[in-house]
Amino acid sequence: NAFKYRELLRIATYNIQGNKFKTKIREIEAWMKEQNIDICAIQETQIDCNEKIHNNEYDRYMSGTPGKIFSGVGFIIKTEIMGSIIGIEPINDRIIKLILN
């Protein structure tokens, strides 16, 4: 399921800006669907652990450092493109690595 040369992949970023991540996530996913965004990099999630959450349309990957609740990063990825993802590596509360095929 590798992306073909010149195939369109829509990538966006979104700053959550604080402790409303749990309530904003549905809003972000609705915005992604409306704008046809494939991958959204998110920051300031205030999540202090690494976690993966799967639902029908999107997979969420979070990277955080225990005890550091004022940062946190992650990706929200459209489930239908997951076959093109080689790897996702949470590194710390500021860095998460995504490898595409």
Secondary structure, DSSP 8 states (H G I E B T S, - for coil): ----TT----EEEEE--STTHHHHHHHHHHHHHHHT-SEEEEE-----S-EEEE-SSEEEEEE--TT--S--EEEEEEGGGGGGEEEEEE-SSS-EEEEE-
